[in-house]
Amino acid sequence: MTQLSWQKSSFSTDQANCVEIASDGDRVHIRESDDPTTIVTTTRPKLDAWIRGAKAGEFDRFTA
């Protein structure tokens, strides 16, 4: 894996508990700032589908 430039959400207020994202070509990498060695890798189309589902409220039951 090449050197990645990680970005966290501007909605994250706690430095230790942030979800961070980076891209490497067609791959998208996601990690938690408090566990940076564990990285989930997906593709742009799959992440896009997940974001659309989140915006539509499909996963709201997991945050209640």
Residue pairs with C-beta under 8 A, 6 or more apart in sequence:
1 24
1 29
2 24
4 22
4 23
4 24
4 29
5 22
6 20
6 21
6 22
6 31
7 20
7 21
7 22
8 18
8 19
8 20
8 21
8 33
9 18
9 19
12 18
12 19
15 33
16 33
16 34
17 32
17 33
17 34
18 32
18 33
19 30
19 31
19 32
19 33
20 30
20 31
20 32
20 33
20 36
21 28
21 29
21 30
22 28
22 29
23 29
23 44
26 43
26 44
27 41
27 42
27 43
28 41
28 42
28 43
28 44
28 47
29 39
29 40
29 41
30 39
30 40
30 41
30 42
31 38
31 39
31 40
32 38
42 50
53 59
